[in-house]
């Protein structure tokens, strides 16, 4: 009797083990059926995982490069938009100031000076733009603004003009303010003197597209606006000739600044083209790597479904046998 009981228990335990093993195999088959990949990498590679690991490493690096290119694309697009905002008033004022000063129209000149003052405030806003939490034009100091407050710059310029005896002195003081080593570079620009390092957008491919708020093209634009902005701030209020002299100097600098901003936009456009090509290359490379990886780990969906069905039938059979075995009682056969 004891031997009989032990034998029945052993059978039940064996059936339970088989049921557990079959359920585990069904789970694997279910995942393979839905993912299209073999779960046993060792078996899929014939015991040699080296090539698979190399492909997965390349895919991971490809994703890093793709993410870097995507962020660079966004930064470049916002740069291009910002330079468009800098260019619009420069192009307009270059013509308007030349026209007003050419006929000594003080009233029109003052209106254009007010536009220049608004433009310089807007320029500070553009240069303090942040992308993905990082300052765009502050060089390596991405955690802070590129320029001091938009109210500080006009105030500093007004003080320079107010302290000048003549319009020529005011022009010279403003020129010195924006010159290399001048107060703008030590007080107005508060970013880093070091540019961001070039970004990797591919294997061995690095792109340097950094533009800082103290770059000569940017400084030339701010200086051109400044020469007119101080007139709107009250410089030489009782001296129309002095105001015209400042506005004339501003108009001349506007023409130069226009070319500088256009050069910046062209430079950014070239970088945008490079990033666009890099993204296409990363997509093509990713697809090729995934195809090669699929050739190693891919499973036949029909085969996976067939395996799953076979395991399901097997598990049902185990449950049936287990159920019947547990229902067996000696008393069921007594008469």
BAMARLO-191499 format. One record per residue (C-alpha): z, x, y; residue in one letter. Coordinates in nm, 2 decimals, m for minus. Each point is the difference from the previous one (the first is absolute). Example, Ala and Ser with C-alpha at 12.3 -4.5 7.8 and 13.67 -1.06 7.14 Angstrom:
BAMARLO-191499
+--------+--------+--------+--------+
!     c3 !     c1 !     c2 ! residu !
+--------+--------+--------+--------+
!   0.78 !   1.23 !  m0.45 !      A !
!  m0.07 !   0.14 !   0.34 !      S !
+--------+--------+--------+--------+
//
This chain:
BAMARLO-191499
+--------+--------+--------+--------+
!     c3 !     c1 !     c2 ! residu !
+--------+--------+--------+--------+
!   0.00 !   0.00 !   0.00 !      X !
!   0.09 !   0.28 !   0.24 !      X !
!  m0.33 !   0.18 !  m0.09 !      X !
!  m0.18 !  m0.33 !   0.07 !      X !
!   0.17 !  m0.04 !   0.34 !      X !
!  m0.07 !   0.36 !   0.10 !      X !
!  m0.36 !  m0.03 !  m0.10 !      X !
!  m0.05 !  m0.32 !   0.22 !      X !
!   0.17 !   0.17 !   0.29 !      X !
!  m0.22 !   0.30 !  m0.04 !      X !
!  m0.31 !  m0.22 !   0.00 !      X !
!   0.12 !  m0.18 !   0.32 !      X !
!   0.06 !   0.33 !   0.17 !      X !
!  m0.34 !   0.13 !  m0.10 !      X !
!  m0.16 !  m0.31 !   0.14 !      X !
!   0.19 !   0.03 !   0.32 !      X !
!  m0.12 !   0.36 !   0.04 !      X !
!  m0.35 !  m0.11 !  m0.07 !      X !
!   0.03 !  m0.28 !   0.25 !      X !
!   0.13 !   0.24 !   0.27 !      X !
!  m0.28 !   0.26 !  m0.08 !      X !
!  m0.26 !  m0.27 !   0.02 !      X !
!   0.13 !  m0.15 !   0.32 !      X !
!   0.00 !   0.35 !   0.16 !      X !
!  m0.36 !   0.06 !  m0.12 !      X !
!  m0.09 !  m0.34 !   0.15 !      X !
!   0.15 !   0.10 !   0.33 !      X !
!  m0.21 !   0.32 !   0.00 !      X !
!  m0.31 !  m0.19 !  m0.10 !      X !
!   0.07 !  m0.26 !   0.28 !      X !
!   0.03 !   0.28 !   0.26 !      X !
!  m0.32 !   0.17 !  m0.13 !      X !
!  m0.18 !  m0.33 !   0.01 !      X !
!   0.09 !  m0.07 !   0.36 !      X !
!  m0.02 !   0.35 !   0.14 !      X !
!  m0.30 !   0.12 !  m0.20 !      X !
!   0.18 !   0.33 !  m0.08 !      X !
!   0.15 !   0.14 !  m0.31 !      X !
!   0.37 !   0.04 !   0.03 !      X !
!   0.03 !   0.30 !  m0.24 !      X !
!  m0.14 !   0.28 !   0.22 !      X !
!   0.05 !   0.26 !  m0.28 !      X !
!  m0.21 !  m0.20 !  m0.24 !      X !
!  m0.26 !  m0.09 !   0.26 !      X !
!  m0.06 !   0.37 !   0.08 !      X !
!   0.01 !   0.12 !  m0.36 !      X !
!   0.32 !   0.20 !   0.07 !      X !
!  m0.15 !   0.19 !   0.30 !      X !
!   0.14 !  m0.14 !   0.33 !      X !
!  m0.12 !   0.28 !   0.22 !      X !
!  m0.32 !  m0.17 !   0.12 !      X !
!   0.17 !  m0.33 !   0.06 !      X !
!   0.28 !   0.17 !   0.20 !      X !
!  m0.27 !   0.18 !   0.21 !      X !
!  m0.18 !  m0.32 !   0.07 !      X !
!   0.32 !  m0.18 !   0.10 !      X !
!   0.10 !   0.29 !   0.23 !      X !
!  m0.35 !  m0.01 !   0.16 !      X !
!   0.03 !  m0.37 !   0.05 !      X !
!   0.34 !   0.04 !   0.17 !      X !
!  m0.13 !   0.27 !   0.23 !      X !
!  m0.30 !  m0.22 !   0.07 !      X !
!   0.23 !  m0.28 !   0.11 !      X !
!   0.19 !   0.24 !   0.23 !      X !
!  m0.32 !   0.11 !   0.17 !      X !
!  m0.12 !  m0.36 !   0.02 !      X !
!   0.33 !  m0.11 !   0.17 !      X !
!  m0.03 !   0.30 !   0.24 !      X !
!  m0.36 !  m0.10 !   0.09 !      X !
!   0.10 !  m0.36 !   0.05 !      X !
!   0.28 !   0.09 !   0.24 !      X !
!  m0.23 !   0.24 !   0.18 !      X !
!  m0.26 !  m0.27 !   0.03 !      X !
!   0.25 !  m0.23 !   0.16 !      X !
!   0.13 !   0.27 !   0.24 !      X !
!  m0.36 !   0.09 !   0.10 !      X !
!  m0.09 !  m0.36 !   0.06 !      X !
!   0.30 !  m0.05 !   0.23 !      X !
!  m0.09 !   0.33 !   0.17 !      X !
!  m0.35 !  m0.12 !   0.06 !      X !
!   0.13 !  m0.33 !   0.14 !      X !
!   0.24 !   0.18 !   0.22 !      X !
!  m0.27 !   0.23 !   0.14 !      X !
!  m0.20 !  m0.31 !   0.07 !      X !
!   0.28 !  m0.13 !   0.21 !      X !
!   0.02 !   0.33 !   0.19 !      X !
!  m0.37 !   0.01 !   0.05 !      X !
!  m0.05 !  m0.35 !   0.14 !      X !
!   0.18 !   0.05 !   0.34 !      X !
!  m0.13 !   0.36 !   0.03 !      X !
!  m0.36 !  m0.12 !  m0.02 !      X !
!   0.06 !  m0.28 !   0.24 !      X !
!   0.19 !   0.20 !   0.26 !      X !
!  m0.24 !   0.30 !  m0.02 !      X !
!  m0.26 !  m0.23 !   0.15 !      X !
!   0.22 !  m0.22 !   0.22 !      X !
!   0.18 !   0.29 !   0.17 !      X !
!  m0.32 !   0.18 !   0.07 !      X !
!  m0.14 !  m0.31 !   0.16 !      X !
!   0.31 !  m0.07 !   0.21 !      X !
!   0.05 !   0.35 !   0.12 !      X !
!  m0.37 !   0.04 !   0.07 !      X !
!   0.02 !  m0.27 !   0.26 !      X !
!   0.36 !   0.07 !   0.10 !      X !
!   0.11 !  m0.34 !  m0.11 !      X !
!   0.38 !   0.04 !   0.01 !      X !
!   0.08 !  m0.36 !  m0.11 !      X !
!  m0.22 !   0.03 !  m0.31 !      X !
!   0.14 !   0.35 !  m0.06 !      X !
!   0.35 !  m0.14 !   0.00 !      X !
!  m0.09 !  m0.27 !  m0.25 !      X !
!  m0.15 !   0.27 !  m0.23 !      X !
!   0.31 !   0.21 !   0.05 !      X !
!   0.21 !  m0.29 !  m0.13 !      X !
!  m0.23 !  m0.02 !  m0.30 !      X !
!   0.06 !   0.37 !  m0.06 !      X !
!   0.38 !  m0.05 !   0.02 !      X !
!  m0.01 !  m0.27 !  m0.26 !      X !
!  m0.23 !   0.21 !  m0.22 !      X !
!   0.24 !   0.29 !   0.00 !      X !
!   0.28 !  m0.22 !  m0.11 !      X !
!  m0.23 !  m0.14 !  m0.27 !      X !
!  m0.10 !   0.35 !  m0.10 !      X !
!   0.37 !   0.09 !  m0.06 !      X !
!   0.03 !  m0.30 !  m0.23 !      X !
!  m0.32 !   0.10 !  m0.19 !      X !
!   0.13 !   0.36 !  m0.05 !      X !
!   0.34 !  m0.12 !  m0.12 !      X !
!  m0.17 !  m0.21 !  m0.28 !      X !
!   0.17 !   0.02 !  m0.34 !      X !
!  m0.17 !  m0.05 !  m0.33 !      X !
!   0.20 !  m0.07 !  m0.32 !      X !
!   0.31 !   0.10 !   0.19 !      X !
!  m0.14 !   0.33 !   0.12 !      X !
!  m0.10 !   0.10 !   0.35 !      X !
!  m0.38 !   0.05 !   0.02 !      X !
!  m0.03 !   0.24 !   0.29 !      X !
!   0.33 !   0.19 !   0.00 !      X !
!  m0.12 !   0.28 !  m0.23 !      X !
!   0.25 !   0.11 !  m0.27 !      X !
!   0.28 !  m0.20 !   0.17 !      X !
!  m0.10 !  m0.33 !  m0.16 !      X !
!   0.34 !  m0.16 !   0.03 !      X !
!  m0.02 !  m0.02 !   0.38 !      X !
!  m0.23 !  m0.10 !   0.29 !      X !
!  m0.28 !   0.23 !   0.13 !      X !
!   0.06 !  m0.07 !   0.37 !      X !
!   0.31 !  m0.08 !   0.20 !      X !
!   0.05 !  m0.36 !   0.12 !      X !
!  m0.29 !  m0.17 !   0.18 !      X !
!   0.22 !  m0.03 !   0.31 !      X !
!   0.08 !   0.37 !   0.02 !      X !
!  m0.35 !   0.13 !   0.04 !      X !
!  m0.10 !  m0.21 !   0.30 !      X !
!   0.34 !   0.07 !   0.16 !      X !
!  m0.05 !   0.38 !  m0.04 !      X !
!  m0.35 !  m0.02 !   0.14 !      X !
!   0.11 !  m0.21 !   0.30 !      X !
!   0.27 !   0.26 !   0.07 !      X !
!  m0.25 !   0.28 !   0.00 !      X !
!  m0.23 !  m0.19 !   0.24 !      X !
!   0.29 !  m0.09 !   0.23 !      X !
!   0.10 !   0.37 !   0.03 !      X !
!  m0.35 !   0.11 !   0.09 !      X !
!  m0.09 !   0.06 !   0.37 !      X !
!  m0.37 !  m0.06 !  m0.05 !      X !
!  m0.23 !  m0.17 !  m0.25 !      X !
!  m0.12 !   0.34 !  m0.11 !      X !
!   0.35 !   0.10 !  m0.07 !      X !
!   0.06 !  m0.32 !  m0.20 !      X !
!  m0.31 !   0.07 !  m0.21 !      X !
!   0.11 !   0.36 !  m0.06 !      X !
!   0.35 !  m0.12 !  m0.10 !      X !
!  m0.13 !  m0.26 !  m0.24 !      X !
!  m0.24 !   0.26 !  m0.15 !      X !
!   0.29 !   0.24 !  m0.04 !      X !
!   0.21 !  m0.27 !  m0.17 !      X !
!  m0.27 !  m0.05 !  m0.27 !      X !
!  m0.10 !   0.37 !  m0.03 !      X !
!   0.11 !   0.19 !  m0.31 !      X !
!   0.37 !   0.08 !   0.04 !      X !
!   0.04 !  m0.26 !   0.27 !      X !
!   0.26 !  m0.28 !   0.00 !      X !
!  m0.21 !  m0.23 !  m0.20 !      X !
!   0.00 !   0.23 !  m0.30 !      X !
!   0.38 !   0.06 !   0.03 !      X !
!   0.12 !  m0.35 !   0.11 !      X !
!  m0.29 !  m0.25 !  m0.03 !      X !
!  m0.11 !   0.09 !  m0.34 !      X !
!   0.31 !  m0.02 !  m0.23 !      X !
!  m0.18 !   0.05 !  m0.34 !      X !
!  m0.03 !   0.32 !  m0.20 !      X !
!  m0.21 !   0.30 !   0.10 !      X !
!  m0.10 !   0.02 !  m0.36 !      X !
!  m0.27 !  m0.23 !  m0.14 !      X !
!   0.03 !  m0.18 !  m0.33 !      X !
!  m0.12 !   0.20 !  m0.30 !      X !
!  m0.35 !  m0.09 !  m0.14 !      X !
!   0.01 !  m0.28 !  m0.26 !      X !
!  m0.13 !   0.04 !  m0.36 !      X !
!  m0.26 !  m0.27 !  m0.07 !      X !
!  m0.13 !   0.16 !  m0.32 !      X !
!   0.02 !   0.30 !  m0.23 !      X !
!  m0.03 !   0.30 !   0.24 !      X !
!  m0.10 !  m0.23 !   0.28 !      X !
!   0.21 !  m0.01 !   0.32 !      X !
!  m0.06 !  m0.18 !   0.32 !      X !
!   0.14 !   0.10 !   0.34 !      X !
!  m0.04 !  m0.29 !   0.24 !      X !
!   0.32 !   0.03 !   0.20 !      X !
!   0.00 !  m0.08 !   0.37 !      X !
!   0.30 !   0.06 !   0.22 !      X !
!   0.10 !  m0.16 !   0.33 !      X !
!  m0.01 !   0.34 !   0.17 !      X !
!  m0.36 !   0.08 !  m0.12 !      X !
!  m0.22 !   0.10 !   0.30 !      X !
!  m0.22 !  m0.31 !  m0.03 !      X !
!   0.30 !  m0.23 !   0.02 !      X !
!   0.16 !   0.19 !   0.28 !      X !
!  m0.33 !  m0.01 !   0.20 !      X !
!  m0.01 !  m0.38 !  m0.03 !      X !
!   0.36 !  m0.04 !   0.11 !      X !
!  m0.06 !   0.24 !   0.29 !      X !
!  m0.31 !  m0.20 !   0.12 !      X !
!   0.20 !  m0.32 !   0.00 !      X !
!   0.30 !   0.17 !   0.17 !      X !
!  m0.20 !   0.11 !   0.31 !      X !
!  m0.08 !  m0.37 !   0.07 !      X !
!   0.32 !  m0.15 !  m0.13 !      X !
!   0.21 !   0.17 !   0.27 !      X !
!  m0.20 !  m0.18 !   0.27 !      X !
!   0.11 !  m0.33 !  m0.16 !      X !
!   0.35 !   0.14 !   0.00 !      X !
!  m0.01 !   0.04 !   0.38 !      X !
!  m0.12 !   0.35 !   0.05 !      X !
!  m0.13 !   0.07 !   0.35 !      X !
!   0.03 !  m0.37 !   0.09 !      X !
!  m0.07 !   0.07 !   0.36 !      X !
!  m0.28 !   0.25 !  m0.06 !      X !
!  m0.31 !  m0.17 !  m0.12 !      X !
!  m0.19 !   0.33 !   0.00 !      X !
!   0.27 !   0.16 !  m0.22 !      X !
!  m0.02 !  m0.30 !  m0.24 !      X !
!  m0.38 !   0.03 !  m0.02 !      X !
!   0.04 !   0.38 !  m0.07 !      X !
!   0.22 !  m0.08 !  m0.30 !      X !
!  m0.22 !  m0.28 !  m0.12 !      X !
!  m0.31 !   0.23 !   0.03 !      X !
!   0.17 !   0.26 !  m0.21 !      X !
!   0.10 !  m0.26 !  m0.25 !      X !
!  m0.36 !  m0.13 !  m0.03 !      X !
!  m0.13 !   0.35 !  m0.06 !      X !
!   0.26 !   0.06 !  m0.28 !      X !
!  m0.08 !  m0.34 !  m0.15 !      X !
!  m0.36 !   0.11 !  m0.07 !      X !
!   0.14 !   0.31 !  m0.18 !      X !
!   0.26 !  m0.21 !  m0.18 !      X !
!  m0.26 !  m0.24 !  m0.12 !      X !
!  m0.18 !   0.28 !  m0.18 !      X !
!   0.32 !   0.13 !  m0.15 !      X !
!   0.09 !  m0.34 !  m0.14 !      X !
!  m0.35 !  m0.05 !  m0.14 !      X !
!   0.04 !   0.35 !  m0.17 !      X !
!   0.33 !  m0.12 !  m0.15 !      X !
!  m0.16 !  m0.32 !  m0.13 !      X !
!  m0.29 !   0.20 !  m0.15 !      X !
!   0.25 !   0.24 !  m0.17 !      X !
!   0.19 !  m0.29 !  m0.15 !      X !
!  m0.32 !  m0.16 !  m0.11 !      X !
!  m0.09 !   0.31 !  m0.20 !      X !
!   0.34 !  m0.01 !  m0.16 !      X !
!  m0.04 !  m0.37 !  m0.08 !      X !
!  m0.33 !   0.08 !  m0.17 !      X !
!   0.16 !   0.28 !  m0.21 !      X !
!   0.28 !  m0.24 !  m0.11 !      X !
!  m0.24 !  m0.27 !  m0.09 !      X !
!  m0.19 !   0.24 !  m0.22 !      X !
!   0.32 !   0.13 !  m0.15 !      X !
!   0.11 !  m0.36 !  m0.09 !      X !
!  m0.33 !  m0.06 !  m0.17 !      X !
!   0.04 !   0.32 !  m0.20 !      X !
!   0.36 !  m0.09 !  m0.10 !      X !
!  m0.12 !  m0.34 !  m0.12 !      X !
!  m0.28 !   0.15 !  m0.20 !      X !
!   0.23 !   0.27 !  m0.14 !      X !
!   0.26 !  m0.26 !  m0.09 !      X !
!  m0.25 !  m0.22 !  m0.18 !      X !
!  m0.13 !   0.30 !  m0.20 !      X !
!   0.36 !   0.11 !  m0.09 !      X !
!   0.10 !  m0.35 !  m0.11 !      X !
!  m0.32 !  m0.03 !  m0.21 !      X !
!   0.09 !   0.33 !  m0.17 !      X !
!   0.36 !  m0.10 !  m0.06 !      X !
!  m0.11 !  m0.34 !  m0.14 !      X !
!  m0.22 !   0.19 !  m0.25 !      X !
!   0.32 !   0.14 !  m0.14 !      X !
!   0.25 !  m0.28 !   0.02 !      X !
!  m0.21 !  m0.31 !   0.01 !      X !
!   0.03 !  m0.25 !  m0.29 !      X !
!  m0.25 !  m0.25 !  m0.13 !      X !
!   0.12 !  m0.34 !   0.13 !      X !
!  m0.14 !  m0.18 !  m0.31 !      X !
!   0.17 !   0.25 !  m0.23 !      X !
!   0.33 !  m0.04 !   0.19 !      X !
!  m0.03 !  m0.38 !  m0.02 !      X !
!  m0.07 !   0.01 !  m0.37 !      X !
!   0.29 !   0.24 !  m0.06 !      X !
!   0.23 !  m0.24 !   0.19 !      X !
!  m0.11 !  m0.30 !  m0.20 !      X !
!   0.05 !   0.19 !  m0.33 !      X !
!   0.35 !   0.10 !   0.11 !      X !
!   0.07 !  m0.36 !   0.10 !      X !
!  m0.10 !  m0.13 !  m0.35 !      X !
!   0.21 !   0.28 !  m0.16 !      X !
!   0.30 !  m0.09 !   0.21 !      X !
!  m0.03 !  m0.37 !  m0.09 !      X !
!  m0.02 !   0.09 !  m0.36 !      X !
!   0.32 !   0.21 !   0.03 !      X !
!   0.18 !  m0.29 !   0.17 !      X !
!  m0.12 !  m0.24 !  m0.27 !      X !
!   0.13 !   0.22 !  m0.28 !      X !
!   0.32 !   0.07 !   0.18 !      X !
!   0.06 !  m0.37 !   0.05 !      X !
!  m0.06 !  m0.09 !  m0.36 !      X !
!   0.22 !   0.29 !  m0.12 !      X !
!   0.29 !  m0.11 !   0.21 !      X !
!  m0.03 !  m0.36 !  m0.13 !      X !
!   0.03 !   0.11 !  m0.36 !      X !
!   0.33 !  m0.13 !  m0.15 !      X !
!   0.11 !  m0.02 !  m0.37 !      X !
!   0.13 !  m0.35 !   0.06 !      X !
!  m0.35 !  m0.11 !   0.11 !      X !
!  m0.11 !   0.04 !  m0.37 !      X !
!   0.30 !  m0.16 !  m0.17 !      X !
!  m0.06 !  m0.33 !  m0.17 !      X !
+--------+--------+--------+--------+
//
